[in-house]
Amino acid sequence: MFWKSMQATFVRNFTSQIRAYPMSFFIGNLLTALYSVLSAWFMYQLLFKGQLNPSFQDLAGTSDYISYVIIGSAVYALSVRTCLNVSRSLITELREGTLESLMLTPFSRYGYFAGNMLQQTVTSLAEVCLAFLICIPFGFQAGAFSLGGFLIALGASLYAFFGMSMVLGAVMLYTRDTYISQNTLFVFMYLVSGVLFPSGYLPNALATVTRLIPLGPALDVVRASVFGIESQSSFISTITFLLVIGTLYTGVGFISMKHIENIALEKIFG
Amino acid sequence: MIKINNVSKIYEMKEGNNPFKRKKIEKLAVSQLNMQIEKGKIVGLLGVNGAGKTTTIKMISTLLEPTSGNITIDGEDVVKNRMEIKKRVNMITGGERMIYWRLTGRENLMYFGKLYGIEKSVLESRINKLVSLVGLEKSIDIPVERYSKGMKQRLQIARGMINDPDYLMLDEPTLGLDAPIAKEIRTYIRSLAEKEGKGVLLTSHYIPEVEELCDYIYVVHEGQLLFEGTSKTLSSQVFDTKKYVFETSALKDEKLKAFYDFAQSLQANIQIDEEDGLQRIVLESRLDCHEALMNYIHKNRFLIHNFRVDEADLESSIIELSRRLA
């Protein structure tokens, strides 16, 4: 049932997306990545005059600020696209009036969400690659790129994003809100997870809290795989952390989602 | 068989405009309901809006859990064996929701079929059969957003049959359909019960549909069961009089007086209208006057032009019942 639900949901979403591709949303995401890199480029060139505090290299693991921001923006865009669409899959069903017909079937929850995630990953990766290509002329340099490390980092990051989207989805379904919950989280993620600057600059308490959001560790491992993995053990421990936190979020998300589904179905009446 | 045993459903809702000071209230939607739906039978569930019909259907379909009591389907509890039960029941509601508008009709049916775990070859042949049943052959491969209201409803019906359920919950299934299609659907519903042995629970505001299809009827009001039985027993319980209507050549003087006396002996009220030299007589009584009236007419050599016994139909029974409860 898992595979059938996953495959069916993947095909359904893909077909719907091809038929009504959200071009404005895509352009919005592309522009967000472009603006982030553009503003970082202006700051770096005009404000910092190419000079960075030596602490940046210690905290970021690179002295290449532009490449740091380009990767930050790309991974942030990927996390937003996957989390956003997977987390709002059930509330979208509720709004479009298909939640009941879905819940009538003995579908696999894991398969359903995995199908949503897989389709979003394929689409988002294509979009993020495009955004990445646009940003390359600003001065991206890969350093010591490791394909194996990159794929492991990407896989672990997507798994953790999936877990986070389950929790976010449960919140959205319960509150019947997508705007406040998603935008609050995404703005917070953007500011504190190390997209534009290392989270080591943040106060200790806040930096610790930000580790609970998978985007921070995801950025660490993706950047390490692009700029060069300095510490093998640190890379592995961050990957492990992403897998653990992803599993934890997935568990919490699924348990709460099951309960909240019942509440949502009752709210259709109430 | 579906057995609903002392089932109640209470919704918890929040009331008030201030989001920080919302009062929790409880609404009793279904109260101590007992019902049975046998395989091969069509059972009607009637009641005014808010009576608890849809809640009952949703509880049987596993969408809602009863607050108390239990529902079993062929001996299995719907809450404890939810995933298994889902394969054996389905629900069709009136309206345009419950289907994906960006997908074509066929893509919708494929999607739902796969969620039931149906094998591709079985699914494809079932889809073709259902599409021809609901008359969507020409439009099955265009996106649903281009469908008319009736076409969406027909697709809904096909979706509800996609898992070949043993029991089918139909909540206003012919809502918005053209008369010929609605008639075809009714014929199909009848054949589902009679030929394929499926148990059907039907709610409809179109009472003649219920009267035509249902073997047994439950009437609910504010969540409570008011009546159960056939449409005839409902009529006889709601209306305890019968009307005998006939037209005859004008009765005059002594013959008319004698008829009034006869009616009085039957504890009947009579109403006489005269038109074009004919009298239309309505005799209404709690007693069964049929034989006595026939004998009287024969003995007194009335020239009868028309004779009929008016028994209340289901629609007038429901209207009368609602009037009394209002």
Contacts between the chains, C-beta under 8 A, distances in Angstrom:
chain1	res1	chain2	res2	distance
A	1	B	117	5.3
A	4	B	114	5.0
A	4	B	115	7.3
A	4	B	117	5.5
A	5	B	114	7.3
A	5	B	115	6.0
A	7	B	114	7.1
A	8	B	110	7.5
A	8	B	111	5.3
A	8	B	114	3.7
A	8	B	115	6.0
A	9	B	111	8.0
A	11	B	111	7.6
A	12	B	100	6.9
A	12	B	103	6.6
A	12	B	107	7.2
A	12	B	111	4.9
A	15	B	102	7.5
A	15	B	103	6.1
A	15	B	107	6.0
A	16	B	100	6.9
A	16	B	102	4.3
A	16	B	103	6.5
A	19	B	102	5.1
A	19	B	103	7.9
A	19	B	143	6.5
A	20	B	102	5.5
A	96	B	97	7.7
A	96	B	100	7.4
A	96	B	101	7.4
A	97	B	96	7.9
A	97	B	97	3.0
A	97	B	98	6.1
A	98	B	97	7.1
A	98	B	98	6.1
A	98	B	99	6.9
A	98	B	100	6.0
A	100	B	58	7.9
A	100	B	63	6.0
A	100	B	91	7.7
A	100	B	93	7.9
A	100	B	97	7.9
A	100	B	98	6.1
A	101	B	98	3.9
A	101	B	99	7.0
A	101	B	112	6.9
A	101	B	159	6.6
A	102	B	115	7.3
A	103	B	62	7.9
A	103	B	63	5.8
A	104	B	61	6.0
A	104	B	62	7.3
A	104	B	63	6.7
A	104	B	86	6.4
A	104	B	89	8.0
A	104	B	90	6.3
A	104	B	91	5.9
A	105	B	86	6.2
A	105	B	112	6.3
A	105	B	115	4.0
A	105	B	116	5.5
A	105	B	163	7.6
A	106	B	83	4.5
A	106	B	84	7.7
A	106	B	86	4.2
A	106	B	87	5.8
A	106	B	115	7.5
A	106	B	116	6.6
A	106	B	117	7.2
A	107	B	115	4.1
A	262	B	64	7.9
A	262	B	65	6.8
A	265	B	58	7.7
A	265	B	63	5.4
A	265	B	64	6.2
A	266	B	11	6.0
A	266	B	12	7.8
A	266	B	64	6.4
A	269	B	11	6.1
A	269	B	29	7.3
A	269	B	54	7.5
A	269	B	55	6.6
A	269	B	58	7.9
A	269	B	64	7.8
A	270	B	11	4.8
A	270	B	12	7.4
A	270	B	13	4.3
A	270	B	27	7.3
